[in-house]
C-alpha cells in the first residue's frame, strides 16, 4: 500500500528551518540582558531625579523650572552612564593569550613519600651490609 513520506528536513507545516522566529530568538537572547541592565540603570536615575525634584519643591522653587532642570540633569546622567557602560564592554588586549608553561612541582602525595622512604631504607641497609 503506497504511503506518503515527507522530507527528512521538514519540520512542520511545510516549513524548513525556524524562519524569522529563529532570527528574532537569537537576537533576543543577546539583547535582553543588556536591556534589563539598562532599564535598571534608568530606573535608578529616575528615582534620584524624582527625589531631587521633590526636594526642590519642598524648598520652595518654581515647579516648572525645577522639573525642566531635573529632566535635563537626568538625561545627561543617563547619557554619561550609557557611554561609560559601552566603553567598559569593549574588548581590550593585544591578541591571543600565550599558553603558560607548566611548573614542575614536588609531589606531596603519601604514595610518593612512601616510595622515597623505601629507597632510603634500601640504600641504608645496603650500606650497613657492605660497610
Secondary structure, 3 states (H helix, E strand, C coil): CCCCCCCCCCCCCCCCCCHHHHHHHHHHHHHHHHHHHHHHHHHHHHHHHHHHHHHHHHCCCCHHHHHHHHHHHHHHHHHHHHHHHHHHHCCCCCCCCCCCCCCCCCCCCHHHHHHHHHHHHHHHHHHHHHC
